[in-house]
Structures are given as C-alpha cells and as structure tokens.
Amino acid sequence: MAGQSNAAVANVGNNPFLRFVAALSTLAGWCSATMIVTAVFITCQMIFIRFVLNGSTVWQTEAVIYLVVAATLIGLPYVQRLRGHVNVDLVPLALPTGARKILCYVTLSVSILIVGVMLFYGYEYWHFAWERGWRSDTVWGVRLWIPYLSIPIGFGLLMLQLIADLVAVILGIDKPFGLEDA
C-alpha cells in the first residue's frame, strides 16, 4: 500500500539470518506479483481470441488457474513479513508485556507446527505427482508436478518466515505482534 509505514514490516535488525529470510520473502512477493500480472495478460489474450477472433482457447484457463493458485501460495511469506494477514489485536493489546510475549511465542510456535504439517503433506503430494507422472485431464495435459511445486515452496517459505519472526521476538529485535510495550 502506498501510505503504509515501515512499522508494519517485521524488524530484522542486523541479523544475517533475518535479513536473508526477509530477502527471500521479498523475492517470493515479487514472483507472486509477476504471476498475477502474467495471469491478467493471459486472461486478456484469451478474451481477445475468444470474442474478437472467435477462436478456441486450449491452455489459457488452466494456466490462469495454476498461476493464481501459485501466486497465492508463494506470496504467503511476503504477506507474513508485511504483517498483512488478518490480525485481531484485541487480546494482545489487553495483555501486559510478559503475557503478550508468551502469547506471541505460543501463536508463532503453533503456526509453525501447522504450516510444517502442510509443508510435509504438500511435499508428499507434489512428489507423488512427480513420481507417477500425473498430467491434467485437459487437452493441454500439464505435468501436474509443475503447478503442485508451489505447495511445498509456498509453505516452506512461509514456515521460514514464521521461524524468522519467532527468532526476532526471542532476540528482542522485534516486538510481539509488532506492538509497543504496554
């Protein structure tokens, strides 16, 4: 957002690990944005072919679907870095500093655990598609391991960003939930 301040971005300080993860998350955000723009261009091309040239489209719809899903998954770590996910601050704001820190540790740890489970099963699903040579049931016949690769990549990068957020709070580089002390 144009008017967004830097206070919303997770602090990394001079920690090399946190800076590396922030750079990876930012790169993922750029890749996600590129996928969205590409999907828009493909949609425009598809509309032109269908309604102006009265032709048929073979690969466009499927490509747009895969691009938007991949953009969503690969964009997760960037949104986490910017603290852009839906956030309710009522409970953290009501808690004293010590309890807020404990809640932050618990929240980030549970989030890492859940994303780790998603990463495990996402990798397993991707590997299954790759190993068995799955293809989509369309004329285009996409090798499904290619779009499915966005699942372990997206969740892996999100888990890395969540770990970096937890490390930043533990080291005192960032505040729990990005809130100043009460």
CORKA-V826959 format. One record per residue. N is the residue number from 0. RES is the residue in one small letter. SS is DSSP state (H for helix, E for strand, C for the rest). D_CENTER is the distance of its C-alpha to the mean C-alpha in Angstrom with 2 decimals. Layout:
n=<N:N>
res=<RES:RES>
ss=<SS:SS>
d_center=<D_CENTER:D_CENTER>
This chain:
n=<0:1:2:3:4:5:6:7:8:9:10:11:12:13:14:15:16:17:18:19:20:21:22:23:24:25:26:27:28:29:30:31:32:33:34:35:36:37:38:39:40:41:42:43:44:45:46:47:48:49:50:51:52:53:54:55:56:57:58:59:60:61:62:63:64:65:66:67:68:69:70:71:72:73:74:75:76:77:78:79:80:81:82:83:84:85:86:87:88:89:90:91:92:93:94:95:96:97:98:99:100:101:102:103:104:105:106:107:108:109:110:111:112:113:114:115:116:117:118:119:120:121:122:123:124:125:126:127:128:129:130:131:132:133:134:135:136:137:138:139:140:141:142:143:144:145:146:147:148:149:150:151:152:153:154:155:156:157:158:159:160:161:162:163:164:165:166:167:168:169:170:171:172:173:174:175:176:177:178:179:180:181>
res=<m:a:g:q:s:n:a:a:v:a:n:v:g:n:n:p:f:l:r:f:v:a:a:l:s:t:l:a:g:w:c:s:a:t:m:i:v:t:a:v:f:i:t:c:q:m:i:f:i:r:f:v:l:n:g:s:t:v:w:q:t:e:a:v:i:y:l:v:v:a:a:t:l:i:g:l:p:y:v:q:r:l:r:g:h:v:n:v:d:l:v:p:l:a:l:p:t:g:a:r:k:i:l:c:y:v:t:l:s:v:s:i:l:i:v:g:v:m:l:f:y:g:y:e:y:w:h:f:a:w:e:r:g:w:r:s:d:t:v:w:g:v:r:l:w:i:p:y:l:s:i:p:i:g:f:g:l:l:m:l:q:l:i:a:d:l:v:a:v:i:l:g:i:d:k:p:f:g:l:e:d:a>
ss=<C:C:C:C:C:H:H:H:C:C:C:C:C:C:C:H:H:H:H:H:H:H:H:H:H:H:H:H:H:H:H:H:H:H:H:H:H:H:H:H:H:H:H:H:H:H:H:H:H:H:H:H:C:C:C:C:C:C:C:H:H:H:H:H:H:H:H:H:H:H:H:H:H:H:C:H:H:H:H:H:H:C:C:C:C:C:C:C:C:H:H:H:H:H:C:C:H:H:H:H:H:H:H:H:H:H:H:H:H:H:H:H:H:H:H:H:H:H:H:H:H:H:H:H:H:H:H:H:H:H:H:H:C:C:E:C:C:C:C:C:C:C:E:H:H:H:H:H:H:H:H:H:H:H:H:H:H:H:H:H:H:H:H:H:H:H:H:H:H:H:C:C:C:C:C:H:H:H:C:C:C:C>
d_center=<17.24:20.56:22.16:19.44:20.88:19.50:20.14:16.77:15.01:14.98:18.21:18.50:22.24:23.81:22.18:21.35:18.72:16.84:17.38:16.17:12.83:12.57:13.57:11.07:8.14:10.29:10.96:7.48:7.70:11.14:10.50:8.35:11.28:13.74:12.76:13.27:16.52:17.62:17.25:19.35:21.94:22.24:22.77:25.43:27.04:27.14:28.80:31.29:32.23:32.64:34.45:36.16:37.07:37.31:35.63:33.34:29.77:28.70:25.18:23.65:22.52:20.91:19.19:17.79:16.50:14.80:13.35:11.96:10.47:9.00:7.78:6.10:4.53:4.24:3.40:1.36:4.07:5.98:6.40:7.34:9.51:11.10:11.58:10.74:10.18:13.57:15.87:19.51:21.52:24.82:25.15:23.96:26.24:29.12:28.94:30.80:29.05:29.61:28.39:25.31:24.50:25.11:22.93:20.05:20.71:20.88:17.77:15.58:17.53:17.18:13.40:13.40:15.93:14.23:10.96:13.58:15.40:12.56:12.08:15.86:16.45:13.72:15.42:18.73:18.11:17.06:20.07:22.32:21.62:22.23:25.29:26.89:26.26:24.84:24.98:24.21:27.35:27.61:29.92:27.20:26.56:23.16:22.72:19.97:18.67:17.23:14.82:14.30:13.20:9.65:9.63:10.65:8.88:5.27:6.89:9.06:7.11:5.69:9.40:10.69:9.40:10.91:13.94:14.32:14.37:16.95:18.92:19.09:20.57:22.88:24.16:24.69:22.65:20.59:21.89:20.75:18.46:19.24:22.65:25.94:28.54:30.61>
